[in-house]
């Protein structure tokens, strides 16, 4: 059995995600998707979606959360908050998570093979 992802979700974030789902009758769940980040960071995108065979599904209260094994392979813990009209996502990568940044260029994103943010 796949080890579920540890998810910390603030009450406000949960309420906002539930509101979004209720606004769009086409979807019944929130999907977290792993995105390779720059310079030893990992990112998670948030989408409205429906269950697909092979998905891992967690429920936090009334909120259905979906993700796949890629997220589990790269993220140990996910914390989501909502502030200033946006979601704030913090990740703790697994020890085995792949790094996309050149180790010799840790002060900038020049070695990140096109996976850079403008931060």
Number of C-alpha atoms within 10 A of each C-alpha: 3 8 10 15 19 14 15 15 16 13 12 14 17 19 14 17 20 17 11 16 19 13 9 10 8 11 15 18 24 22 22 19 17 20 15 18 19 25 22 17 17 21 21 19 10 17 16 17 17 16 17 11 7 10 14 19 17 16 10 11 7 10 16 19 23 23 22 20 17 12 23 20 17 22 22 19 17 19 14 18 17 18 9 6 7 10 15 12 16 16 17 16 21 14 10 10 19 15 17 20 22 16 12 8 12 14 9 14 20 15 18 20 11 12 15 17 10 5 6
